[in-house]
Amino acid sequence: MIIKKYTAKSEAEALEAARKDLGDEVTLIHSRNVKPKGLFSFLRKMQVEVTVAKEEEMDRSEARAREAVAGVDQLRQKAGNEADKAEKTEKDKPEAASAPAEDRRATDRAASLLAEAAVEEKLENIQNLLERKLSRADVPEKEETEEKKPETEEDGKQRKELTDFCRLLYHTLVENEVSERNANELVDEIEQNYSGGAQMEHVLSHIYQKIILKFGKTQRISPAEKGAKVVFFIGPTGVGKTTTLAKIASRFRLTENKRIVLFTTDTYRISATDQLKTYAGILGAPFHVIYTPEELKEHYERYKDLDYILIDTAGHSHKNEEQKKEMMLFLEALKDVAECEFYLVVSATTKYKDLVAIADAYKELTEYRLIFTKLDETRECGNLLNLRLHTGAAMSYVTNGQNVPDDIEVFNPQNMAKQLLTDQNA
């Protein structure tokens, strides 16, 4: 893995520099504001420093490093053999010179490659997330398995420290409602890849990066290549689909000046229809209630030259087969004529078993991306990781309040990874 830092005026500029250097497949690990250095630095504005990682380079860089080190060892051995031979045959001559220039060049190359493969620095903010818990004597323990007696007392001490730290990470994840299965997989991977002498900040950095990678690349609503992008908001009742749609519509209309139209196929709840109609009026956007899939096709033809068509749908029980069939007809109505995206809106406060049942039911209808609402109503957000891993669906947006349009943001895997590794009760 390559980990490097870049500094620029903004996070976007720093990431652009990173992608130019390392390629597009980089993962943002950490971002922070830094003070400029040098003479008259107090007159200059704060800058942004980002730490990025490139996962796929790990094996190649380490392989090159090992290859270089092996080459150095061979050269040194060869030089040593030649020196011994010269000493036996020419005892009267001065002592043999040091390793040849080729040896020195290989040594320099090996050092450079090893430096490239190593993690340059620990993540400054992540190191402190669990410091308070490390000193606690009441760390919960998992059932011990019989181990071989350590070769030395120091080895045993280091191994115990790593085991205790992994237990701590495991219980922190579970306390944040990451499922036991997912928490075990993350922690087991650490125990398999690190020895007892590993520094704790490196172990913590590793699991932090793994959580980010498991969340994957966030995918937000994107414009269509041609015509209007049709966006369906699907999900159960009571999770905030209508309010979420209104927040996104407001961002498109007020911030990005996009041309939008709002539809609703929810003919069951008059309050939701009135709410969306009110938002449409405030935004100066057209609004229509759609009763049949045929009407949806007709209205699409009318507005297909706009930027976005945002469609609210009726929430239904994942156990109601008749409602699922009705929903399917609406979701498939435009699949041959428009670019469509589907967003499953679920609440972060819903129990995991119910989330799985909801996600599986809608998976039968269409592929989707995930929007989580009501993050302000819970401290434990492990279900975001659980559902992401269960469905394989991309993370998209999260909401943290009722205010339109402010209380919504694009999902940030770095922030969520920090939250999952933090003791919410401390």
N, C-alpha and C positions, 0 to 999 in steps of 0.2 A: 504494500500500500504506500502511495506517495502522499505525504501531508505537507502542504506549503501554506505560507501566509502572504497576503497581498493587501496593500494599503492604497486607498484612493479617497476622493472627496465623498463618495457615497458607496453604499453596499453594492448597488447595481454596477457601478464602474469597477469596483474591486473584483466582482464576480466575472465581469467581462474580461478583465486582464487575466484572471485565472483560466478562463476557457480558451483564450488565445494561446496561453502557455501550455496547458495540459490537455486541451480538447474539451468538447461539450459534456462528456460523461464525468463531471466532477460533482461531488456532494458537499454542500455547505455544512461544516461541522460547528463553527462558532463565529460570531460576529460581535465586535465591540468597538466603542469609540475610543480613540487614542489621541493624546496631545502631540502636536508637532514638536520636533526636536530641532535644536540648533539656535543660532543667534536670532533674536527677535521672534522666537517661536510664540511668545505670548500675543503677538499681533496677528497670528494666522489662525484660521478656523480649525475646529476639531476635524479629524479625519476618521474614516472607518477602516478597521482592520478585519479581514475575514480569514478564517482558517478553512481550507478545503482539502478533501481527500479524493484520491482516485483509486478505487478498489482493485480494478483489473490489472493495475501495474504491479501489484505486490509480488506475484510469483516470478515475473520476469526480472524485476530489479533484484530480488533476493537471489535468484538463480545466477544472475550476472555477478553478484557480489561473491557468492560461494565459488563460482568458476574462477574469478580473479584471485581469491585467496588461495585456492588450490594451485593456481599457476605460480603464485609467489612462493608457496612452500616447495614446489618442484624446482623452481629456479634457485632457491636458497640451498636446497639439498644438493643440487648439481654444482653450485658454486663451492659448497663445503667439500664435496668429493674432489673437485679439481684442486682446491687449496691443500687438502691432505696429500694428494698425489704430488703436488709441486713441492711440498715440505719434505717428503721422503727423498725425492730425487735431487733437490737443490737446497740442502741444509745450509750451505754457506751463503745463500742469498738472503736479502732482507725479507721480513715477514710479508706474506701475500697481501695485496691490496684488498680493500673492502669489496663488497658485491659489485658486479659490473653494472653499467648504466641501465641495461635492460632490466635488471633486478629492481633498481630504484624506480624506474618508470612503472613497472608492474605494481610495486608497493604503493606508489602514489595513486594509481588507478583503483586499486583495491580499496584504499581508504576513502576515495571519493565515492565509489559505488556503495560502500557500507554506510556512509553518511547519508546517501540518497535514500537507501532502503529503511533507515531507522526513523522513528518518530522524532521530529526535531525538538519539540517542547511539549510539556503536558498542557492540557487545556486549563487555562487559568481559573475560570469560574467553576468548572465541573468538579475540580479537586475538592472544593469545600462543601459540596452538597451533602456529604454523609459524615463529615468530620465529627460532628457532635455524637453521632450514633456509634462511631468506632470506639469511643472511650467508655461506652456503657457496658456494664458487666452483665446485663440481663438479656444478652443477645439470644433469641430463641434458637434451639438446636434441633437439627434433623437427626434421625436415628443413625447412630454410628455403625459403620461396617468394619469388619476386621481388616486391619492393615498390617503390612510388614513393618517390623521395627525399623525406625530410621537409622541410617548409617552413623549419623552423628547427632549430638544433642541440638546443634544449631540447625541442621536440616529439619529435624522434627519441629523445632520452634517455628521455622519459616513456613513449613507445610501447614501447621495449625493456624498461623496468621492468615494464610491464603484461604483455608477452609472456612474460618470464621468470617472473613470478608465476603466470601461467596454466599454464606448463609445470610449475612446481612443484606446483600443485594437481593437475594431471593425473597426474603420476608418483606423488604421494602416494596418490591414489585407487586407481591400478593396483596399487601395492605392497600396498594393503589388499584386493586381489583384487576390486575393482570391475571389471567387464568393460571392455575398451578402448572398446567402443561406448558404454556408458553414461557412462564418464568423459569421452569426447569430447563427447557431447551436453551435459553439464553445463558443461564449460569453453568450448565454442563459444558457448554462450548468453551467457557473460560477455563474451567478446571482441566479440560483436555489440552488446552493450548498454552497454559502458563505453568511454570514450576513454582516451588515454594519461595524462591528468592525474588519473584517478580515484584516490582514496585506497585503499590496499590493504585497510584494515580494512572499507571498504564493499564491496569485491569479495568478501572472505572472508565477510562477513555475508550477502551475496547468495547465494553458493553453499551456505552453511549452511542458509539458509531454504529453498532449492530442494530440498535433500536431504530435509528434514523434510516438505515438501509432497509429494514423490514417494513417501515412505513412506505417506502418507495417514493417515486416522484409525484408530487402534488399536481393534479390536473384541474385547472379551472375552466370555466366556460370560454370557448374560443369562437371567433367568427367563422362563418361558412366561407368556403372557397368561392361560392357564387350564390347570390340570393340571401334569403333570411335563414339564420340558424334557428331551428325549432328546439326549444328546451322544455322538457317535461319534468315537473316536480311530482314525485310519487312517494307514497308512504302512508302509514296508519294515521288515524285521526288524533288530534291533540298534540302533535309533535311540533307544530309551528310551520307547516308548509307554506301557508298563505303569507305569513309575516316574512318568512325567508325569501320568498319570491319578490315581495315588495322591497326588501332591502337591496336585492341584486338589481331589480329594475331601477331603483333610485340611483344606484351607482352608475349604471349604464347611461341613464338619461341625464343626470345632473353633473356627473364627473367626466364621463367620456363623450357626452353629447351624441349618443347613439339613437337611432330611430327604432322605437319598440312598439309592440302591441301586446296587450294582456288578454289571454283567454282563460276561462274556467270551464271545466266539464263537471264541476261539483254542483249538481242541481239538488242535492239533499239538504245542504246547510245554507239557508238564506243569509245568515250572518256573515259567513265567509265570502259569499258573493258580494254583499254590500260593502264589506271591508275592502275587497280588491277593487271594486268600482270606485270607491273613495280615493284610494291610492292612485288609480289611473287618472282621475280627475285632477289631482294635485300635480301629477307629473305631466299633464297635457298629452297623455297617451290614449289611443283608442282602447276600448274594452268591449268584450263580447262574451255572452254565455253560450256555450256550445252544448247542444242537446244530443246530437248524433254524430257518428264518425263521418257521415256524408256532409254534414254542416262544417265539420272541421276541414275537410278537403276544400269546400267552397271558400271558406274564409282564408285559408292558406293562399289560394290563388289571388285573392284580393290584396294580401299584404306581403307577398313573397319578395317584393323589392325592398323591404325594410331590412334592418340589421338583425333584429332578434324578435322571435315570437315566443313569449314566455307563457307556459300553460300550467295552470293549477289543476289538480285532479282530485277526485273524491277519495277520501281515506276509507279504507274498508278493512274488515277483519281478515287476517290471513287464512282463516278457516272457512270463509264464505266463498264457495266455488262459483256461484252465480255472479257475484260481484267481480271476481277475478276474470271471468270470461268477458264481462262488459268492459272492464279495464283494458283487456288485451285488444279489443276491437279499436279503441281509441289510440293505443300505443302503436298499432300497426297501420293506422290509416294513412300516414304520410311517409312510410318507410321507402316507397319507390319514387317519391317525387321531391323529397327534401332531405337536407342533412339534419339529423336528429341526435340529441344527446339526452340521456335520462339520468336523473339525480334522485337517489333514494334518501329521503330526509327522515332521520331517526333521532330520538332524544338520548342524550348521554346519561339520563337518569333511569332509563329502562333496564330491567334486569337482563343479564346476559343471555339466559335461556330464551327469553322472549325476543331479544334482538336476533338471535339465530333463527328462530321460527319465522320472524318477519322477513329477514334477509333471504332465507331459502324460498319463501313463498313468492317474493318479487323476482327472484332469480329465474323462476319458471316463466315469468312474463317477458323479461328483457335483461340485457346487460346494463349495468348502471355504475355510477360513481357515488361516493358517500358524502353526505352532508350531516354533520352532527350539530344538534341544537341544545340549548339549555346548559352549556358548560358552566354558567354562573350559578347553577343550582346544585352542583356537586363538586366535591374536592377530589374524588377518586375517578380518574379518567382512563383506567386500564381497558375499559370496553372498546375504546377507539382502536387500540392495538389488537385486541381480541377479534373484533369484527373485520378489521382489515385483513388479518391473517386467515380468518375463516372463509371470507368471500373472495379474496384476491382482488377486490374492487379498489380502484384508486381513491385516495382521499382528495377532497375538494375544498369545502368550506366548513367553518365552525361559527356558531353564533353564541353570544354570551350576554343576552339581554333582549328587551323588547323594543328598544329605540330604533327607529327607522330613519336613516340608513346606517347609523353608526355601529350598531352592535353585531357586526359580521366581519370576518376576515378570512383570507385564504389560509388554509391549514398550514401550520409551520411545524415540520417534524422535529426541528431542533428544540423548540420551546417545549413540545410535548415530551420529548425524551428527557429533558431536564426535570419536568414535572413528575414523570413516572419514577425517577431516581431520587426524589425528594420525600422525606418523611413529612406527610401532611399534618401529622399530629404534634410535630415538634414545636 
